[in-house]
Amino acid sequence: MRFSFVVAVASLGGLLFGYDTGVISGALLFISDAFQLSPTLQGVVTSAVLVGAVAGAAIGGATTDRYGRRRVIIAMAILFTFGSLASAGATALWHLIAARLLLGVAIGVASMLTPLYLSEVAPAERRGGIVSLNQVCVTAGILTSYLVDFAFADVAGSWRWMLGLGAIPGLALGIGMALLPESPRWLAGQGRADEVRAVLGQLRSPASQGETDREIEALRGDIRAERQSASLQALFTSASARKPLVIGIGLAVFQQVTGINTVIYYAPTILRQAGFASNAVAILATAGIGVVNVAATVAALLLMDRAGRRPLLIGGMIGMVACLLALAGSFAFVGGAGIATAAALAVYVAAFAVGLGPVFWLMIAEIFPLAFRGRGMSVASVANWGANLAVALVFLDLMRVAGAAGTFLLFAALTAAAVAFTWALVPETKGRSLEEIERAMGEPVAISAANAATAGYDG
Ligand code: BGC
């Protein structure tokens, strides 16, 4: 089996995460008309997915440790397919909300499990790039959803098509995953040594038999460490997990309260307010923003191991602050002049995509000591989806009360706080082995010394 096929199929999880969160941006305009939604109810329709995702992220870690990666991903693929068809066929508002809740559970589990499965099947030396590829797929999924939204804007039953088409990648994920092997790491954890060897034999080229043997040996070491692994309570009480937890939860929350998803989910709504004439034109401008998101994420991938995480994070966030201030100014003084607003939104998304977007998901896979990695990722993912939900719930009402200018000003202030947080606490992990990171994270003094040393950005 070709490794690229494994990566392609597993990446459909990221694509679905992106598609099913992004599709609401265009669909919401039509759903609002169909069901006569107030701003609060628009927030509820958008947020149902996020409520489900919080639950999915919370149960994902424990469920997959018990039942394996493959079976849980297949179950989620079924849920993705069913949830898409059920939301497309909704005849009542509660029906739509329930279907989006179920979809959310699939998204929450997939948001953790896709990077987890990818990191477990990847050869060690390519793990970083392959984990970041997941974020490229998330952004590609968002872009696809925008294009679908645009294509179906003038078709009868538009929003039903938009939501329903998510069933296709869902089905592809299920069929593809049924053909893929279980994660060798999970099998090793179950003591199924023969299957580990068989799976690695399938995944690696026959020429690298010696390497496969070394990999199996390393896997044994990993598994021994995992066996000592750690309850949720230990995660919150252990000294070695404290710093990673603060950084993981901090980045999770900051990734969302900088307002990224108000743009990803509501861009057409914002653009209509900025004077774009029709739903279709606003959605097309949004698709342009989606292209920028994918392109900047690919650039981040290429820069990640050269420039390092800290400069991408800090530089990106400073760019975001500048764009948010420009947006606030544009809405305050010239009523959100159309093209300028679209341009500022696009640069803002690019600044997110080179830093906070990929680096958050990468860092939570890097900073937790091995014994805490699964639980730690779960907690950080719950914090991320929870913050995402909180922002989505208040955003439209906030726009009403504080106006667009006030809202963007608030996001600018929160992003400035994120810069300070990153500057003070987030270490450079570029070029370090996970063991080195783990040691540094355990020693608060060494970490700040490391930060000081890497403030010059060469790791
Ligand atoms: C975030 C999502 C966001 C996406 C945008 C991801 O890293 O977790 O909330 O929608 O990036 O590209």
Residues whose N, C-alpha, C, O or C-beta is under 5 A from the ligand:
A	BS01	BGC	T139 I264 G357
